[in-house]
Amino acid sequence: QVHLVESGGGLVQPGGSLRLSCVVSGVPGSIFGIYVMDWYRRGSGKQRELAATVTTDGTTYYADSVKGRFTISRDNAKNTVYLQMNSLKPEDTAVYYCTPRNIGRWGQGTQVTVSS
């Protein structure tokens, strides 16, 4: 059974950086490697937003709100997907979740708070 654990969140000042990690367990690397992986976020009182996607061949997609500041990547040998977040803004404050597309499995999320 697919299990996801996100980590790396925390409190950071505006302009700062964080690197989120998401470890996917319960599947062999050969299966993880064929997952399209998404990072979503949900701010307080806001709808869930797809922030970034990385495909099986490493192609990446970003929401306009994070483009140029966030970088998604994956390490198939470690069954892990990352989200490097730079130049953080208060509006980036949210719980961040990773999920393999169309699998219907979610982790507990990791809280990111951007505040001075």
C-alpha positions in Angstrom: 0.0 0.0 0.0 1.4 3.4 -1.0 2.4 5.5 2.0 3.6 9.1 1.8 5.5 11.2 4.3 6.2 14.9 3.7 8.8 16.8 5.7 10.8 20.0 5.7 8.2 22.5 6.5 8.6 25.2 9.1 8.6 28.9 9.9 10.6 31.1 7.6 10.9 34.9 7.0 9.8 36.4 3.7 12.5 36.0 1.1 13.7 32.8 2.8 13.9 29.2 1.4 12.8 25.8 2.4 13.2 22.4 0.9 10.4 19.9 1.2 10.8 16.2 0.9 8.2 13.5 0.2 9.2 9.8 0.7 6.9 7.3 -1.0 7.0 3.8 0.5 5.1 0.6 -0.1 6.1 0.4 -3.8 9.3 -0.6 -5.5 11.4 2.0 -7.2 10.3 0.6 -10.6 6.7 1.6 -9.7 7.5 4.9 -8.2 9.4 5.8 -11.3 6.2 5.6 -13.4 4.3 7.9 -11.1 3.6 11.5 -12.1 4.1 13.3 -8.8 2.3 16.4 -7.7 2.8 18.9 -4.9 -0.4 20.6 -3.7 -0.9 23.2 -1.1 -3.9 24.4 0.9 -3.8 27.8 2.7 -6.1 28.6 5.5 -9.5 29.4 4.1 -8.3 28.7 0.5 -8.9 26.0 -2.0 -6.3 23.3 -2.6 -3.9 24.4 -5.3 -1.7 22.3 -7.5 1.7 24.0 -7.1 4.1 21.8 -9.1 4.3 18.5 -11.1 7.1 16.3 -12.2 6.5 13.7 -14.8 8.2 10.3 -15.3 10.8 11.7 -17.6 11.5 14.7 -15.3 9.4 17.3 -17.1 8.2 19.9 -14.7 5.1 22.1 -14.5 4.4 25.0 -12.2 1.5 27.1 -11.1 1.9 30.7 -12.2 2.0 31.7 -8.5 5.2 29.8 -7.9 6.9 29.8 -11.3 10.5 31.0 -11.1 10.7 30.5 -7.3 9.9 26.8 -6.8 11.7 23.8 -8.2 10.3 20.3 -8.1 12.6 17.3 -8.6 12.6 13.6 -8.0 15.1 10.9 -7.0 13.8 7.6 -8.2 16.5 5.6 -6.4 15.2 7.0 -3.1 11.5 7.0 -4.0 11.5 10.7 -3.1 10.2 13.9 -4.6 11.4 17.3 -3.5 10.2 20.9 -3.6 12.8 23.6 -3.4 11.1 26.9 -2.4 13.0 30.1 -2.7 12.0 33.8 -2.3 9.1 32.7 -0.1 6.2 35.1 0.4 3.5 35.2 3.1 1.0 34.0 0.6 2.9 30.8 0.3 1.8 29.9 3.8 0.0 26.6 3.6 0.0 22.9 4.3 1.9 21.2 1.5 1.1 17.7 0.3 2.6 15.4 -2.3 0.6 12.8 -4.1 1.1 10.4 -7.0 -1.4 11.4 -9.7 -4.5 9.3 -10.0 -3.6 7.0 -7.2 -5.7 8.7 -4.5 -3.1 8.5 -1.7 -2.1 11.5 0.4 0.4 12.1 3.2 -0.3 14.1 6.3 1.2 17.2 4.8 3.9 19.6 6.1 3.1 23.1 7.3 5.0 26.0 5.7 4.6 29.4 7.4 6.1 32.5 5.9 6.1 35.4 8.4 8.3 38.1 9.8 
